[in-house]
Each structure stands twice: as structure tokens, then as C-alpha cells.
Amino acid sequence: MIALACDKISLSFGAKSVLENVSFSVQTGEKLGIVGVNGAGKSTLFSVITGNVAPDSGNVYIAKGCSVGYLAQNAIIDSERTLFEEMLDAQSDLIAMEEKLSVLRERAEGGDESASLEFSLLHERFISEGGLEYRGRCRGILSSLGFSETVQGRSVNSLSGGQKTRVALAKLLVREPDIILLDEPTNHLDVESIAWLEKFISGSKKTFLIISHDRYFLCSVTDHTLEIEHTRAKLYNGNYDKYLETKKRDREILEHHYKNQQKEIARIEAYIEQQRRWNREKNIIAAESRQKQLDKMVRIEAPTSDPTKVRMRFEQSEESGDDVLSVKRLSKSYGEKKLFADLSFEVKKRDRVFIIGTNGCGKSTLIKILNYKETPDAGRFDYGYNVKSGYYDQENQNLTPSATVLDELWDCYADLTQTEVRNALALFNFRSDDIFKEVRVLSGGEKARLTFAKMMLSKTNTLFLDEPTNHLDIPSREVLEDAIEQFPGTVIAVSHDRYFIKKLATRILSFEENGVLDFDGTYEDYLRYKERVANSEETGGASQNEESVSDSKKKYLEDKKSASERRKRERRIAYLYDEIKKTENALDAVEREMSGEAASDHVRLTELYGENTRLEEYMLECMQELEELESLQ
């Protein structure tokens, strides 16, 4: 059964066309992912579906009796009620039934038979609609989205904007309308809350339409994908990964057919031209015949080009030393809330450390401390030799609101010409009049791109990134991933984008209830380790559990030690290659001096012979050690 359908929806704002002939349908219980670059019209489509915006043409059909719920991208609830009271507001029908049942019970106990019958019927309905568990359900959903019982008693207006959006999501989920529209629901959720939301959506029988740039999330929950590109929409079967695969195949087929048809058209046109040049009666007849054939041909449209992607590349001017960062016994609290204590870890050159954990656990605070934006309560941190760092702030507070895009970049790099600055901005899709916009009017995605443009020109060797993918669309995220993957320096990042973490992380710093876990390995290795620990905790009695957890911990420590030793070997191998090259250069210099200036100086020749012998012995030692280390790789 079709729950929702859009038929030839078109919408323009002034001369700009946003949607053209958009048609698709969603069956009851389906989970539809909606993808496209920023500004493609995804949120506008939701506004049309909910009736907030009237299309220029076309219609939206919603199945009879189906209710629709909508979570806007930055939905804000303004309320003096507590979080729990706000959640109960979404259950007003059940509360009204509960109050009526109380009245009917009193009347029934007083001997009113009609009240007794009405009570029985209403009580059955109350139970079937979840009346017995709605309070627990409200608390459970709030807890799953990161609100502890203590926070649930706070006023909604005391929360941050992101937290208010999470409350709006919680209210929508507890209400469970038949069709649920979610616009970027994971933006303000941590990894654990996203994992819970995935399970909730996957297990729900409701119909979902989800706009998201979170590829991992889309792959986990959606079974169909609607792509909006160049104002048009196309529906694909399958989740995000399946959509990419199908789109690539369809594009290759279309390009093949288009090229073949163009060749055929060129051949026919050349034949027509030739026949007309000969200009005899039979030639003219032949030319007209082929022209009719050409006129009747159904032309294949040329494949549309992909939306223009940003171009990004991080370069380092000089390499740092092997020891990039040393953190020792770092602690930070806000009032009675302790974020972390006695935190110690080391970062080596070319590490890609990803910091993960629940919202509010101190991830961003740690990054700010390491960039001198906050002061720790205790402990210290030290940078190694020649470390030059760049910091991406998720709130983009390092931008000047009153500056234009051009001035924001040019003020930081005054030695560049205007042409060079404009070329740099063009790489991030700031063109024409865009560069004269004030920073204050930029969207979140535009501010993110401007910040990355500044970082790209700074040529650092260590990148600190705090939620760098938050405001980026999928193509921009992919460009950022490639840029980081090719970056020869060190990366320390906070992120809840699991697709991003999975692709790039070589090490995980996980903020957990019992402290910070420093896991040496990829994100997939980390997940396997956590799964082993979780499984061991579920098997057998307490002593058996302790033994299993101990085994998992032992395996983790062994893996960590092995990875650490491997990295040490790799660094030592690189060092030895460098030393051998330096020694070869020194030997060449000694030989040149022996056959040149020192040829007749016996004292200097004796010194040079000794130096030559020492260098040869040292190079032999390096080569022997190098051979041994490479045999262990």
C-alpha cells in the first residue's frame, strides 16, 4: 500500500528552479533515504510534503488516515517545562484517557453500570495504545538520546540548541506518527545515540523519509534511496551503498548508448551532406529519406555532469619530529562535573587519532585544551620538535562575522595576490559574487568550507579537527577524506561520523564510563574488541565473565603491543634509510676531498682515512639492522 506519493512536483524561487517534475512513491513501512548536495532541494521537498510550502505545480498524496510527523534540521523547542513534562505533552491523548478512566472508575465503584462498561472498553483501548508503559517509554527514549534522569528534570529552555533538537526528535519518536520525516536526525547525536536510533528505525513498522549526509546511518536503516540532482529526482532500490553502485552502472550504460547514438547521428548527417552535394534527383530522395529517419530518432540526453565538488589538499611545509604530542595526567572539570582525570597518552608522527564518546564527555574540551583555547585543572602537555598545528573548530568561531569571504582569507594571507586568494576560494566553490558575502550570512556548510580553505593555505604538519564533517554534504565529506588520507602529517580528530572514522582512523581514543580507552588500531578493530568484551560479559557466571573479559583485555593488550612494535619498526626503518643516505653523501664528500684538496696533505689524509673507515663501518651496521627489521615486516 502506498503511504505517500509525490506527482510532478515543481517549485521555483524567482528565476531559480529548485524542483522540476519530482515524482516518487513510498510504500507503507519503507525507509527512504534522500540524498543530494547542499542546496539541492531536499529540505524544500519536505516543506512541500508537510504543506508548509505550496508547489508551483504537482500534488502530494498521503494515504487516508495516515498521520505525518516532521523533524526539521534545527528544530528548536521553546518551553519552560522539564524535559520529561515536554515528552508527556506528546502523549496528551493517553493522559486524557488516563484521567477519564480515573473518573469512570470512581463512578463504577459507586454502582454505575454504564460507567463500568465504558471503563472496560476504554481500559482495553488504553492498554492497546501503550497506556501502561508510556511514562517509562518517554524516559527510555530520552535516556537513549543522551539525557540522564537528572537532566530530564531540567527546563527545556536551559538546554543548548543541539539538545533542544534532540528533545524534538524524542517527542516525535514517542508519538510515532504513521509517516515520519527526519531532516539530518544524527547531527546532534553521539555514536551511541545514533546506534540506538538505527535500531529504533529498523525495528519500527512506520514509514520513514530521511534526509542525511551520514552514509553509515543511511546504509544501516534505509531500503530505498531518492537522489535529488540538478532539480530532478530519481528513485533507486537499496541503501546508500547500493544506490552508489547502481548509479555508477546506469551512468556507464547511458554514456555508452549516448556515444553510440552520437556516432550514428554523425554518420547519417555526413551521408545526408554528401548526397545533397551530389544534388541529383536520386541523391536528394536518399538525403530526404535519411533526414526523416534522423527526425524520428528518439534522442538520448547527454549524461548530466556531477555537481561541482570542492577541491582540497593539505600540505605540510616541514616534517615534525617523531614525537608529536605528549599528554600527562591531564584533568578537567566544570563544577561538580568531571570530564576526565589523569589522562595520559602519546601521539607519534603520522598517527590518525580519532576521539569518540558520548556527547558532553569532554572530547571537544580536550581538543580546545590542546589548542590553548581552554585551561586544564591539572596535568600538562608538550609538543615535539617542529610541530606546526592547524585547528578546525566545529562552531567556526575563528571566523569574523563582519568580514567578507574574500577578506577573511586575504587577511590571513596578506602576501598572496587577490588572484591567488580568489583561486583558492574557487577550489571551495566560492565564485563570482559569493566571495563578497559577509561571513555572518553564510550557511553552516559555507562556513566549514571557508575554514578549510584557511587551513589548506596554512601548510601545517598536524591537524586538529573537531567534528569536521558536521556541515558538509556527502561529496564534500568524500573530498575531505581523500585529502586527509593523502596528508603526510598527523591528525587528531573528534568525530561521530562512523564512515569517516572507519576510513581514516589508525588509533581510537574512546571516552568511556570507567575512563579513556587508548586503542591502537582501526575503527573496525576497535568494534571487534568491544564486541568480544560485550559477548564475554554475557556468558557464564561472574568468575567466568571476569576470566573472559581478562582474556579479551589480554588479547587487546597483545594487539596493541604488536601494533606499537610495528610502528616503532617502521619509524626505525625510515630513520635507517635516511642515515644510510646521509652516510653515502658523507663518504662521497670524503673521497672528493682525498682526491682533491687533501691529496698532498698527509696529516689531513690520515684523518680522512679514519673518517672513511668509521663511516663505512657505520653504514654497514645500519644496513645489517635494516635487513633484520625488514625481515620482520
Phi and psi in degrees as a GROMACS rama.xvg file:
@    title "Ramachandran Plot"
@    xaxis  label "Phi"
@    yaxis  label "Psi"
@TYPE xy
-77.1421  123.077  ILE-2
-86.6466  -36.9591  ALA-3
-150.992  142.035  LEU-4
-143.8  142.152  ALA-5
-114.512  131.556  CYS-6
-122.633  107.61  ASP-7
52.5278  50.8106  LYS-8
-76.2985  126.048  ILE-9
-130.804  141.763  SER-10
-153.4  134.774  LEU-11
-129.918  150.03  SER-12
-115.524  102.808  PHE-13
66.367  -129.143  GLY-14
-85.8083  -7.45358  ALA-15
-91.3119  119.617  LYS-16
-83.6944  128.367  SER-17
-102.709  -46.4874  VAL-18
-131.924  137.133  LEU-19
-132.054  117.663  GLU-20
49.2715  48.293  ASN-21
-81.1075  118.113  VAL-22
-133.414  132.361  SER-23
-169.05  165.611  PHE-24
-138.124  154.659  SER-25
-126.786  126.349  VAL-26
-78.9734  155.506  GLN-27
-57.303  130.088  THR-28
87.2976  -6.91608  GLY-29
-75.6981  154.972  GLU-30
-118.561  108.051  LYS-31
-103.9  122.212  LEU-32
-91.6677  136.748  GLY-33
-116.253  121.229  ILE-34
-125.399  160.764  VAL-35
159.252  161.507  GLY-36
-68.1554  163.867  VAL-37
-57.7662  131.896  ASN-38
87.92  4.98472  GLY-39
-73.0042  -21.3434  ALA-40
113.928  14.3059  GLY-41
-65.2102  -52.6251  LYS-42
-66.0995  -33.3028  SER-43
-62.2846  -39.0666  THR-44
-60.6292  -41.9397  LEU-45
-62.5097  -38.9686  PHE-46
-64.1683  -34.7171  SER-47
-68.4426  -44.664  VAL-48
-61.5589  -41.0928  ILE-49
-81.1081  -6.19654  THR-50
86.3441  5.05966  GLY-51
-74.4459  -23.8245  ASN-52
-130.424  132.18  VAL-53
-88.9676  129.404  ALA-54
-72.244  158.224  PRO-55
-68.8764  -33.946  ASP-56
-155.842  163.682  SER-57
97.2466  171.203  GLY-58
-139.67  153.826  ASN-59
-114.346  129.236  VAL-60
-114.932  128.384  TYR-61
-120.9  132.559  ILE-62
-55.7534  144.03  ALA-63
-59.1149  131.204  LYS-64
85.7366  -4.94573  GLY-65
-85.1495  129.126  CYS-66
-93.098  150.503  SER-67
-121.311  131.86  VAL-68
-119.373  144.075  GLY-69
-135.74  127.312  TYR-70
-108.851  111.049  LEU-71
-72.1042  163.646  ALA-72
-59.6648  -41.7552  GLN-73
-125.286  53.4176  ASN-74
-62.9088  128.43  ALA-75
-120.662  127.171  ILE-76
-98.7999  126.207  ILE-77
-106.186  106.002  ASP-78
-155.594  141.927  SER-79
-89.0049  -6.25953  GLU-80
-69.294  162.244  ARG-81
-74.8611  165.801  THR-82
-58.3535  -43.9033  LEU-83
-66.5975  -40.2242  PHE-84
-63.9133  -37.3387  GLU-85
-65.3712  -38.0098  GLU-86
-65.707  -40.8004  MET-87
-63.6796  -28.1379  LEU-88
-60.2971  -29.0471  ASP-89
-77.2684  -8.98847  ALA-90
-113.391  33.0781  GLN-91
-60.5625  -33.4418  SER-92
-64.4487  -43.8605  ASP-93
-67.9534  -37.5679  LEU-94
-64.6916  -41.0053  ILE-95
-63.1778  -40.7124  ALA-96
-63.2682  -41.2781  MET-97
-60.9428  -42.9077  GLU-98
-66.3152  -39.9727  GLU-99
-67.6205  -37.7089  LYS-100
-61.5904  -37.4614  LEU-101
-63.4426  -42.3445  SER-102
-66.0148  -45.031  VAL-103
-64.021  -35.3388  LEU-104
-62.4474  -44.9151  ARG-105
-61.2717  -42.7161  GLU-106
-66.6469  -39.1329  ARG-107
-65.8937  -40.6765  ALA-108
-66.9837  -21.8488  GLU-109
-86.2487  2.46854  GLY-110
101.009  8.54658  GLY-111
-81.5579  105.106  ASP-112
-68.182  -38.0043  GLU-113
-64.3505  -37.2433  SER-114
-65.7098  -37.0144  ALA-115
-64.0029  -43.0178  SER-116
-66.2797  -43.9519  LEU-117
-63.7888  -37.2333  GLU-118
-61.5703  -44.4725  PHE-119
-62.1829  -45.2389  SER-120
-65.1981  -44.0063  LEU-121
-69.2036  -34.4437  LEU-122
-66.1059  -39.3209  HIS-123
-61.8694  -43.3944  GLU-124
-65.2988  -40.4581  ARG-125
-59.7205  -43.2342  PHE-126
-68.3431  -45.1606  ILE-127
-63.2248  -28.1762  SER-128
-92.4982  9.1783  GLU-129
89.0971  24.726  GLY-130
-65.4836  -29.1431  GLY-131
-76.6697  -23.702  LEU-132
-118.887  9.33899  GLU-133
-66.0807  -33.0785  TYR-134
-67.1527  -45.0952  ARG-135
-63.8711  -35.3769  GLY-136
-65.2321  -41.0944  ARG-137
-60.6154  -46.5674  CYS-138
-65.9264  -38.8621  ARG-139
-64.3974  -42.4775  GLY-140
-67.7786  -41.7545  ILE-141
-60.0883  -44.3965  LEU-142
-62.4852  -42.3061  SER-143
-66.1604  -25.2718  SER-144
-95.779  15.8826  LEU-145
95.8827  14.1171  GLY-146
-106.862  111.345  PHE-147
-69.6848  168.374  SER-148
-61.1837  -34.1573  GLU-149
-63.8815  -45.6823  THR-150
-66.4161  -31.7575  VAL-151
-62.4974  -18.533  GLN-152
-92.027  -0.834814  GLY-153
-85.3289  159.578  ARG-154
-69.5239  141.881  SER-155
-59.9149  -37.8984  VAL-156
-69.9502  -10.6568  ASN-157
-85.8966  -3.71744  SER-158
-88.702  163.32  LEU-159
-75.7552  169.836  SER-160
-60.1878  -43.4956  GLY-161
-62.9607  -39.4233  GLY-162
-66.9772  -37.183  GLN-163
-64.2341  -36.1659  LYS-164
-64.4418  -38.5594  THR-165
-65.0094  -36.5728  ARG-166
-64.087  -40.9039  VAL-167
-61.4022  -39.9881  ALA-168
-64.3787  -44.0283  LEU-169
-60.2828  -43.2192  ALA-170
-61.9511  -41.4732  LYS-171
-65.2863  -42.5769  LEU-172
-69.2069  -36.7771  LEU-173
-72.0345  -27.2264  VAL-174
-76.6892  -32.3354  ARG-175
49.4391  66.4373  GLU-176
-66.5097  168.725  PRO-177
-69.559  -37.179  ASP-178
-122.159  123.012  ILE-179
-116.795  121.582  ILE-180
-103.846  120.765  LEU-181
-119.505  121.043  LEU-182
-106.451  107.317  ASP-183
51.5249  58.7813  GLU-184
-69.161  -19.4786  PRO-185
-92.2208  -0.400778  THR-186
-55.7252  -37.5899  ASN-187
-113.779  22.2008  HIS-188
-109.157  147.148  LEU-189
-86.0837  177.029  ASP-190
-59.15  -42.7643  VAL-191
-64.9322  -41.8513  GLU-192
-67.1967  -36.8952  SER-193
-64.9118  -42.6479  ILE-194
-61.0376  -39.3643  ALA-195
-65.2814  -43.6688  TRP-196
-62.0891  -38.2773  LEU-197
-58.723  -46.508  GLU-198
-64.6412  -39.6007  LYS-199
-61.0532  -49.6988  PHE-200
-66.7267  -44.6033  ILE-201
-61.7209  -35.0254  SER-202
-86.8714  -8.36511  GLY-203
-83.6136  146.79  SER-204
-94.0302  2.23562  LYS-205
-76.3178  166.808  LYS-206
-94.4594  130.913  THR-207
-122.187  136.298  PHE-208
-118.783  120.923  LEU-209
-126.724  118.163  ILE-210
-90.7834  126.175  ILE-211
-158.833  148.725  SER-212
-103.164  2.16873  HIS-213
-85.6609  99.3744  ASP-214
-65.854  -38.4675  ARG-215
-61.5352  -43.281  TYR-216
-63.7961  -47.2885  PHE-217
-61.122  -41.2209  LEU-218
-64.1926  -30.231  CYS-219
-80.7086  -32.9417  SER-220
-116.279  -20.9046  VAL-221
-95.8914  151.331  THR-222
-119.057  -6.45227  ASP-223
-141.414  155.744  HIS-224
-134.551  128.787  THR-225
-108.411  119.175  LEU-226
-100.309  129.682  GLU-227
-109.093  117.923  ILE-228
-147.254  131.15  GLU-229
52.7145  44.3165  HIS-230
72.4566  -8.41357  THR-231
-102.383  160.906  ARG-232
-125.728  143.397  ALA-233
-136.934  133.466  LYS-234
-97.295  132.75  LEU-235
-121.073  144.334  TYR-236
-78.9631  140.415  ASN-237
102.25  170.227  GLY-238
-78.7908  -167.234  ASN-239
-62.2663  -45.1955  TYR-240
-62.5319  -40.9813  ASP-241
-66.1063  -39.3473  LYS-242
-59.8026  -45.3761  TYR-243
-60.1272  -43.833  LEU-244
-63.3126  -45.7691  GLU-245
-66.7291  -42.8234  THR-246
-61.5926  -43.073  LYS-247
-62.2726  -44.2419  LYS-248
-65.4232  -45.346  ARG-249
-61.7237  -39.1474  ASP-250
-65.5852  -41.4768  ARG-251
-63.1213  -41.5203  GLU-252
-64.9466  -44.9192  ILE-253
-62.7092  -43.6391  LEU-254
-61.9915  -39.5473  GLU-255
-62.9707  -47.8679  HIS-256
-65.7901  -39.8033  HIS-257
-63.2359  -46.7954  TYR-258
-63.4887  -40.4504  LYS-259
-65.0795  -40.9357  ASN-260
-66.5836  -39.2327  GLN-261
-62.4459  -38.4798  GLN-262
-63.5057  -42.5312  LYS-263
-65.4363  -42.0051  GLU-264
-61.2834  -44.142  ILE-265
-63.0794  -38.4493  ALA-266
-65.6807  -44.6111  ARG-267
-66.165  -42.4538  ILE-268
-63.6328  -38.0061  GLU-269
-65.8605  -38.7107  ALA-270
-63.9901  -44.2003  TYR-271
-61.1832  -45.6973  ILE-272
-61.1725  -40.7785  GLU-273
-65.0011  -44.9391  GLN-274
-63.3399  -38.4763  GLN-275
-69.3767  -32.2682  ARG-276
-65.329  -37.9622  ARG-277
-69.3306  -32.6129  TRP-278
58.8326  29.7554  ASN-279
-94.7539  165.525  ARG-280
-57.6241  -47.0749  GLU-281
-68.2037  -29.2834  LYS-282
-69.953  -40.6415  ASN-283
-65.0615  -40.5568  ILE-284
-61.4859  -44.0156  ILE-285
-63.3857  -41.2117  ALA-286
-64.5602  -42.7322  ALA-287
-65.6402  -36.6312  GLU-288
-61.9125  -46.376  SER-289
-69.2592  -30.5257  ARG-290
-66.4827  -40.1825  GLN-291
-62.0168  -40.5712  LYS-292
-60.8326  -41.1559  GLN-293
-67.7143  -40.7696  LEU-294
-65.5676  -31.7425  ASP-295
-82.9378  -13.8739  LYS-296
-64.1369  132.399  MET-297
-81.2003  111.503  VAL-298
-76.2644  133.731  ARG-299
-85.1065  126.565  ILE-300
-69.6531  142.866  GLU-301
-63.1824  138.352  ALA-302
-56.4066  133.589  PRO-303
-69.9607  145.873  THR-304
-74.783  151.709  SER-305
-65.0856  149.837  ASP-306
-54.7791  145.281  PRO-307
-61.0088  123.795  THR-308
-90.9742  153.042  LYS-309
-70.0024  158.073  VAL-310
-121.06  129.75  ARG-311
-140.748  136.698  MET-312
-152.754  123.957  ARG-313
-96.4276  126.105  PHE-314
-118.752  151.016  GLU-315
-112.941  140.168  GLN-316
-76.9702  -42.7889  SER-317
-139.68  153.937  GLU-318
-79.583  148.354  GLU-319
-83.7213  174.029  SER-320
-72.5729  173.373  GLY-321
-64.1565  -36.2796  ASP-322
-92.3482  107.681  ASP-323
-88.7434  -46.1198  VAL-324
-149.003  135.907  LEU-325
-124.592  117.726  SER-326
-110.799  126.982  VAL-327
-130.971  117.073  LYS-328
51.1862  46.0389  ARG-329
-78.6757  135.56  LEU-330
-136.097  147.371  SER-331
-153.725  132.575  LYS-332
-137.415  155.555  SER-333
-121.471  104.007  TYR-334
63.4318  -125.938  GLY-335
-87.2317  -8.83132  GLU-336
-84.6432  111.941  LYS-337
-91.5  121.479  LYS-338
-83.7509  -52.8814  LEU-339
-156.671  156.445  PHE-340
-143.259  143.147  ALA-341
51.5191  41.5232  ASP-342
-81.9388  123.463  LEU-343
-134.593  135.042  SER-344
-164.929  162.826  PHE-345
-119.791  145.594  GLU-346
-122.014  128.043  VAL-347
-103.699  162.442  LYS-348
-57.2479  135.117  LYS-349
73.6502  5.90625  ARG-350
-63.8586  145.615  ASP-351
-121.062  91.154  ARG-352
-92.004  123.734  VAL-353
-111.704  126.689  PHE-354
-99.223  121.972  ILE-355
-127.327  164.238  ILE-356
153.563  175.318  GLY-357
-69.906  160.743  THR-358
-61.2221  136.504  ASN-359
84.5913  6.88231  GLY-360
-85.9198  -11.3184  CYS-361
115.049  10.4852  GLY-362
-63.5841  -53.6931  LYS-363
-66.6076  -34.0292  SER-364
-62.412  -41.384  THR-365
-60.4778  -45.7209  LEU-366
-61.0565  -40.1791  ILE-367
-66.2568  -39.1365  LYS-368
-61.8543  -44.3365  ILE-369
-68.4956  -15.6026  LEU-370
-110.917  19.6234  ASN-371
61.572  25.9073  TYR-372
-91.9633  -19.437  LYS-373
-134.875  160.713  GLU-374
-111.837  130.81  THR-375
-73.0629  157.257  PRO-376
-75.6847  -33.7554  ASP-377
-156.509  165.19  ALA-378
90.441  -178.61  GLY-379
-151.144  165.924  ARG-380
-145.106  146.082  PHE-381
-134.825  138.958  ASP-382
-94.1356  150.139  TYR-383
-82.0435  -168.433  GLY-384
-67.137  130.665  TYR-385
61.7946  28.4881  ASN-386
-79.486  122.588  VAL-387
-122.598  115.514  LYS-388
-110.315  153.815  SER-389
-124.219  143.583  GLY-390
-124.236  122.074  TYR-391
-100.519  114.634  TYR-392
-92.8966  125.175  ASP-393
-61.3547  -23.654  GLN-394
-94.1905  0.720307  GLU-395
51.3334  44.0089  ASN-396
-77.9292  -7.89469  GLN-397
-85.9023  8.34355  ASN-398
-99.9599  150.21  LEU-399
-96.61  112.574  THR-400
-55.188  -36.4085  PRO-401
-83.8952  -10.3017  SER-402
-79.237  152.867  ALA-403
-79.8964  164.906  THR-404
-57.9473  -44.0007  VAL-405
-62.017  -48.3224  LEU-406
-67.1403  -35.1511  ASP-407
-57.8636  -40.89  GLU-408
-81.818  -40.9516  LEU-409
-67.55  -35.9457  TRP-410
-62.3145  -29.5858  ASP-411
-81.1415  -26.2527  CYS-412
-132.149  68.7149  TYR-413
-65.8651  -19.0391  ALA-414
-78.0955  -9.84106  ASP-415
-84.3637  152.023  LEU-416
-78.7243  163.084  THR-417
-60.9129  -37.0349  GLN-418
-62.0278  -42.3832  THR-419
-65.2073  -40.4698  GLU-420
-66.0314  -43.5926  VAL-421
-64.9441  -36.9693  ARG-422
-64.7492  -40.279  ASN-423
-63.9316  -41.5989  ALA-424
-67.4637  -34.4238  LEU-425
-62.589  -31.6332  ALA-426
-60.9089  -26.2606  LEU-427
-106.736  24.9553  PHE-428
64.5543  27.9169  ASN-429
-99.751  105.819  PHE-430
-132.513  161.682  ARG-431
51.2708  -126.193  SER-432
-71.7021  -13.9584  ASP-433
-56.9762  -35.0246  ASP-434
-72.2031  -12.7542  ILE-435
-100.159  3.40119  PHE-436
-68.7929  145.692  LYS-437
-77.661  146.873  GLU-438
-57.4825  -34.8004  VAL-439
-60.9518  -26.1081  ARG-440
-96.4015  0.115142  VAL-441
-73.6019  150.245  LEU-442
-74.9309  170.412  SER-443
-58.7501  -41.3302  GLY-444
-66.1857  -38.2579  GLY-445
-67.8597  -40.1381  GLU-446
-63.4613  -39.4887  LYS-447
-62.2667  -43.7204  ALA-448
-64.702  -37.9054  ARG-449
-66.3364  -40.9519  LEU-450
-63.0834  -40.8923  THR-451
-67.4879  -32.8755  PHE-452
-62.0156  -41.663  ALA-453
-64.891  -40.6232  LYS-454
-66.7333  -38.2677  MET-455
-61.5745  -38.9643  MET-456
-78.2113  -16.165  LEU-457
-76.2362  -20.1817  SER-458
51.7217  63.6788  LYS-459
-91.8621  169.802  THR-460
-114.403  -0.0295036  ASN-461
-139.902  123.238  THR-462
-106.469  128.019  LEU-463
-106.149  118.804  PHE-464
-124.083  119.81  LEU-465
-107.371  104.924  ASP-466
49.9975  58.7273  GLU-467
-69.3755  -19.7984  PRO-468
-94.2694  -2.29459  THR-469
-52.3721  -44.0494  ASN-470
-106.354  10.6369  HIS-471
-97.6153  143.339  LEU-472
-78.582  173.304  ASP-473
-60.1945  -47.1138  ILE-474
-58.037  -39.1343  PRO-475
-68.6468  -35.4825  SER-476
-62.9599  -40.9512  ARG-477
-65.4388  -38.5895  GLU-478
-64.5947  -43.515  VAL-479
-61.3819  -43.155  LEU-480
-59.0027  -45.9898  GLU-481
-63.524  -39.722  ASP-482
-64.6705  -41.7502  ALA-483
-69.0712  -38.6544  ILE-484
-62.0952  -35.3241  GLU-485
-87.9926  -9.21784  GLN-486
-68.5101  125.61  PHE-487
-81.4692  -1.65679  PRO-488
-97.3223  -151.444  GLY-489
-109.453  143.92  THR-490
-128.52  130.34  VAL-491
-125.107  115.154  ILE-492
-133.411  144.066  ALA-493
-102.702  129.598  VAL-494
-159.192  150.148  SER-495
-114.653  7.12159  HIS-496
-82.8174  99.6498  ASP-497
-67.071  -31.8844  ARG-498
-62.9821  -43.1259  TYR-499
-64.4154  -47.2268  PHE-500
-64.1068  -44.9247  ILE-501
-59.0367  -38.5084  LYS-502
-75.6186  -30.8812  LYS-503
-114.759  -28.6903  LEU-504
-66.8144  135.893  ALA-505
-111.152  -6.34893  THR-506
-158.762  142.742  ARG-507
-119.454  130.228  ILE-508
-111.107  102.259  LEU-509
-103.587  118.683  SER-510
-80.6752  114.571  PHE-511
-125.073  172.453  GLU-512
-58.8012  -38.4846  GLU-513
-98.0138  18.1085  ASN-514
130.397  -165.456  GLY-515
-106.938  124.298  VAL-516
-93.7218  120.505  LEU-517
-97.777  99.1419  ASP-518
-102.391  121.712  PHE-519
-91.9328  98.6586  ASP-520
160.895  -178.256  GLY-521
-77.1701  171.811  THR-522
-65.1512  -37.6515  TYR-523
-65.5652  -39.5197  GLU-524
-59.9265  -42.9462  ASP-525
-61.8724  -45.0633  TYR-526
-62.811  -39.5307  LEU-527
-64.2128  -40.1617  ARG-528
-62.6994  -46.2196  TYR-529
-62.8638  -36.4147  LYS-530
-66.7569  -39.9695  GLU-531
-62.3235  -43.0246  ARG-532
-63.8964  -45.4483  VAL-533
-62.2067  -43.2737  ALA-534
-64.9776  -39.1794  ASN-535
-67.9431  -30.632  SER-536
-71.9766  -21.8607  GLU-537
-90.7609  -7.54904  GLU-538
-105.806  138.003  THR-539
67.9732  -170.617  GLY-540
-81.0388  -173.65  GLY-541
-62.5101  -45.0127  ALA-542
-66.3117  -38.7324  SER-543
-65.6232  -39.7478  GLN-544
-60.5812  -46.0629  ASN-545
-60.0591  -39.5021  GLU-546
-66.338  -41.2311  GLU-547
-65.9869  -44.0541  SER-548
-62.4996  -39.962  VAL-549
-61.3704  -40.7063  SER-550
-63.4804  -42.8253  ASP-551
-64.1895  -40.9017  SER-552
-65.4191  -41.0376  LYS-553
-60.8481  -44.287  LYS-554
-62.415  -42.3968  LYS-555
-61.1632  -45.3179  TYR-556
-64.1328  -37.192  LEU-557
-64.989  -44.8896  GLU-558
-62.1285  -40.8661  ASP-559
-63.9935  -44.1627  LYS-560
-63.3426  -42.2905  LYS-561
-62.3815  -44.2607  SER-562
-64.9748  -39.6533  ALA-563
-63.0344  -43.2942  SER-564
-64.9373  -37.6593  GLU-565
-63.2867  -43.7577  ARG-566
-64.9792  -37.3829  ARG-567
-63.4773  -41.1677  LYS-568
-62.4208  -43.524  ARG-569
-62.0709  -42.141  GLU-570
-65.9646  -39.2426  ARG-571
-66.7253  -38.9299  ARG-572
-62.7278  -45.1389  ILE-573
-61.0277  -40.3832  ALA-574
-63.9553  -43.0338  TYR-575
-65.1056  -42.4931  LEU-576
-57.904  -41.2278  TYR-577
-65.614  -42.0758  ASP-578
-65.4852  -41.2623  GLU-579
-62.1649  -42.1065  ILE-580
-63.7848  -43.6235  LYS-581
-62.9012  -40.9637  LYS-582
-66.0562  -40.3763  THR-583
-60.3367  -42.138  GLU-584
-63.2485  -41.0175  ASN-585
-65.0514  -39.6921  ALA-586
-63.5794  -40.8113  LEU-587
-61.6286  -40.8167  ASP-588
-65.4149  -40.6406  ALA-589
-62.5631  -45.3161  VAL-590
-63.5842  -38.8856  GLU-591
-64.7208  -40.7524  ARG-592
-68.9266  -38.6133  GLU-593
-62.6791  -37.2849  MET-594
-91.7667  -2.55385  SER-595
-115.601  -106.295  GLY-596
-60.0295  -35.3725  GLU-597
-93.2733  5.95764  ALA-598
-58.8404  -32.9866  ALA-599
-106.933  4.15865  SER-600
-104.214  97.7369  ASP-601
-65.4763  -33.9439  HIS-602
-65.01  -47.1094  VAL-603
-67.1355  -35.9952  ARG-604
-62.3678  -40.3827  LEU-605
-61.7213  -43.3972  THR-606
-62.0431  -41.0438  GLU-607
-69.4224  -36.4278  LEU-608
-61.3438  -41.7887  TYR-609
-64.3884  -42.2386  GLY-610
-64.3731  -39.8664  GLU-611
-62.6229  -44.0936  ASN-612
-62.3976  -44.1924  THR-613
-62.0897  -43.3783  ARG-614
-65.4325  -40.3037  LEU-615
-64.8758  -41.8004  GLU-616
-64.3501  -41.3712  GLU-617
-65.6625  -42.2189  TYR-618
-65.0406  -37.7746  MET-619
-62.5489  -43.1187  LEU-620
-60.6326  -44.2244  GLU-621
-62.0421  -42.8931  CYS-622
-67.3866  -37.576  MET-623
-66.0614  -44.4923  GLN-624
-65.002  -38.6131  GLU-625
-62.6149  -42.3546  LEU-626
-62.0651  -41.7468  GLU-627
-64.872  -44.5244  GLU-628
-66.2897  -41.4763  LEU-629
-67.377  -27.1133  GLU-630
-70.5878  -19.9965  SER-631
-89.3128  -12.98  LEU-632
